[in-house]
């Protein structure tokens, strides 16, 4: 399939859905953002034969004020269902992502709360640091086709400007600490102790954090793990030198000592980039300890922390999808088990 479901959904929206909504619900339509965004591989234009076997088809996401969602959602879906064709360009409206109505309405405030933990764009550094980076992609991905009020577009524009620099530096520092202290250092100790379980968990942690650090240095948000490598290969500066290292390191046939050596090469690339960008000062080459390994990024961690504003030094960036998991737990609590 050459044409993305996003493109077909946009045609469906502009030709059929939008005229119906503007005729029957002009005020509500003027307050709603329409497009394809949020969750799902298709919102990243990365859907394939595996992602198309569930919840896939014509898709129009719609974010509206909470009061409009509460009072008008059901009627809007009913009117659409009564006026829509059974299919569009070969895509059935009786199956897939949007059964029947061709529209997935939600309220803007709750969408943001379960995604970034705020019902608006972040307004200070502390709020920025409390947002899981991999969930920002669900706010900025896809396309917005129609947003007369501009509320959702304004949130997207704030995130499109990327992190404020003190926030980015605090995140870089945190990732440096864990890439080195809980990654390469711990992997070296696991190898010395022939602890394959610990080596596996520490290597997985380190390779992931090293890739995410590359995103932070190239000033691009990283996605959730499923698509991390696809986005990693697009980085403007660090994909070239780092992708071959990562691809070799993750092979099951690559020995532990070689995996560790590849992580050390990644550490050098990341360190050289931080020096070139003025994030840390130039320094002599670090030596590899026979028992503790190459703790290069812990030096960067300390130097960056010491240069941050006092109010940011002790804030630990959120790096788990805590808001989505909170929402999902409440949702599962309402699902019948039988």
N, C-alpha and C positions, 0 to 999 in steps of 0.2 A: 504494500500500500504506500504510494508515493505521497499522497496528500494527507497532511496531519488531520486528526479529528478536530483539532483546534480550528483549522481553516474551514472545515465543513460546518462546524458548530457556529462559527461566526456568520457564515452565509445563511444558515438556518435562522439565527437570531435576527439578522438585519432584514431578511426577506419576509419572515413569517411571524416570529415571536414578538419583536418590537412593535410592529403595527397593531397587533392585537392588544398589547399592554397599553400602548399610548391611547388607543380608542376607549378602552374600558377602565383603565386605571392611570390617568394622566398624572395626577399628583404623586401617587406612589412611585410611578416609574421615574419621575423627576428626582426622587430622593434615593434612588437605588443605583448601585454600581453593578454592571453586567460584564461578564467575560468568562475566561477560563483561567483559574488560579487556585491556589491552595494545595490540597493533597492529591496524590496520584501521579504516576509516571507521565501520563499524557500532558499534565500541566507543565512539565519540563521538556515536552516533545521527545520523550525517551520511551514511549510505550512500544512494546514489541509483542510477539506472539504469545508470550507468557503473561504479560500484564493485561492482554486483551481478553483473557478467558474469564474475567470477573469484573463487574461494575464498570463496564466499558461501553461507550457508545456516544451518541450526541450529548453534549454537555454544555450547559449554560449556568455558570455560577452567578448568584445574585446576592449582594449584601445590602441590606436596608436597615433603617433605624429600628431599634427594638420595638417601639410602639407600633410601627407599621407592620413588622413581622408578626407581632402578636394578634393584631386586629384584622389584617387583610390577607395574610398568607394563604389560608385555606380557600378563600374566594378566588384569589388570583390563580391558584392551581386548578380549581374547578373550571373557571372560564377558559383557561388555556386548553385543558383536556377536551372541552366541548368543541373547540375551534381548530384544533391541530389535525393535520393529516395523520394517517397511521404509520407513514414512513417518510423519509426525506433522503434523496440521493442514495437509495438502497439501504439506509439505516432505519431499522424499525424503532418506533417509539413505544413499543410494547415490551421492550427488553433493554438491558444495558444499564447505563449509569442513571438515566432519568426516565424511569418507566412512566409513560402516559403523558406527562405534562411538559416535558422538554426543559424543565427549569429546576434548579436546586437552590431554593431560597434559604437564606440564613440572615441572622442579624449581625451587623458589623461589630458591635461591642463584644458579643460572645465569641465570635470568630477570632477576634484579636486576643481576648482573654485566654482562650484555650491554646493559642499559638504562641504568643509572646508574653502572656501574663499581665498585660495592660490593655485597657480599652481604647487606647490612643497611641500615638507615637511616643517614644521615650523623650523625656524633657531634661534629664540630667545624667551625669556620668554613672551614678549608682543604678539608675533604671536601665541604662544600656547594659551594664554588667550583669544584670539579672535576667537577661534574655538568652535562651539557648541559641547559639549561632545557627545550628542546622535547621531550626524552625523559622528563621528569618526568610529562608528560601521560599516558604509557603506563602509569605506575604508579597514578595517581589517577583515571583515567577509568573509564567503565563502571560496573558494579555487582558487589559481592561478596554472594552470597546465603547462603553457608554457610561458616563459618570457625571451627569449634569451638576449634582451638588458638589462633587469633588472631594468628599470626605475620605474615601478609601484611596483615591489618587494622592491626596496630601500625605497620607501615611506612607505609601509606597515611595514618594519622593524623598521623604526624610531618610528612609533606609537606603535609597539609591545613592545618597551622599556619603555612604559608608560610615564607619565608626568615627567619632571624635578621636583625635590623636591620643589623648591620655587614656582613653578606653582601649584603643588598639594596643598600646604599649603594655597596659596591665594584662591584657589577654596574652600577648606574646610572652611576657614574663612567666605567666602561669604555665603556658604550654612548654616553655623551655625547662622549667623545673621538673615537670613530669616526664618529658621526653628523655631527659638525662637521668634525674634521680630515681624515678620509678620505671625507667625504660632501659637505657643502655647500661647504666650501673648495675641495676638489678639483674639484667640478662647476663652480664659478665659473672656475677656471683652464682647465678643458677647453673651456668655452664661449668664453673669450677666445682660445683657440688653434684654434678650429673643429675640435676633436678629438671627432668624434661617437662614436667607439668608447669613449674614456675617459669621455665624458659619460654614455654609456649605462650603463657599469658603475658609475660613482660615483652616479648617480641611483638605480639599483636598490638599491645598498647603503644609501644614505641613507634612502630611503622605508621600507625594511624595518626599519632600526634605529630610526627615529622611531616606527614602530608598536610595536616591541618595548619601547621606552622607556615608552610609554603603559601597557603592561601592568605594567611594573615600578612605575610611579607609582601605579597602581590596585591594586597588590598581587594580581595574578592571573598565573598561569603562562601564557606564550604557547605555542601549539602549533606544529607544523611548518608550513611555508609554505602547503601545500595548503589548510589551513583557517584560516590566520591572519586573513583578512578577516572570515570568519564569526564568529570569536571576538572580533575587534576591535570589531565592531558591538555587542557585548554589554557593553562596559566601562561601568561605572556613571557615571564622570565625564567621561572624555576621548573617548568615542565621539562624543558630540554635536558638539563643536566641531571634531574632527579628521577624521571620516569624509568630510564633503564635500570637504575639502582633498585628501585622498588620492584620492578617486574622480576628481576633476578632474586631479590631477597624473599619474596613471597612463595617461591617455588618450594614444594615439599622436599624436593631432592637437594636443595641448598643446605649445606651443613651449618650447624649452629655457629661455629667460628666464622664462617663466611658471612652469615647473616649479620653477625655483630660488626664485622669489618665494613659491610655495606652501610650499616647504620652510622658508623663513624664517618664514612664519606659523606653521607647526608648531613651529619652534624657540621662538617667543615663547610659545605655549601651554604647551609643556613647561617653559620657564623660569619662567613665572608660577606653574605648579603646584608646582614645586620650592620657590619662595619661599613660597607659601602653606602648604606642608607643613613649612616650617622646615628643609628639606634644605640650602638655601643662604640667605645673607642677602640682604635687599633691596639693590638696586644701581641706579645710573643706567642709562638705556637705552643700549645699545651702538649704535655707528654702523656702517653698512655700508661696507666698504672697496671702492673701485672695482676693485681688483685681487685682493683676498683674500676678499671677500664678508662674510658675517655669522657671525663665529666665536664666537657666544654660548655654545654648550655647552662650549667648551674652558675658559671661565672656571669653569663649574660643575664640570667634571672636576677642575680644579686645587684648587678649594675643598673639594670632597668628599674627595679624596685626602689633603689636608693634615689633615683632621679624623679620619681613620681610625686604628684601632689599628696600631701599627708593623708587626705581623706580617702584616697584610693588604695593606699598600701595594704590595708587589712581586709579589703573586700575581695572575696573569692569569686571569680566569675562562675556563673551557672553554666554547666556543660552537659546536663542531661535534659531530656524532654519532659521536664517536671509538670508543666502546665497541661500538655496533651495527655500525659499519663493520669493526672488528676481527673480530667474530663472523662477519659476512657474508663477509669475505675467506677465513676458514678454511672456511666452508661451501662456497663456490664452488670451493675447492681440491679438494673431495671429489666434485664433480659430474662425471660422464662427459661429455666433449665431443661424442661421436658420438651 
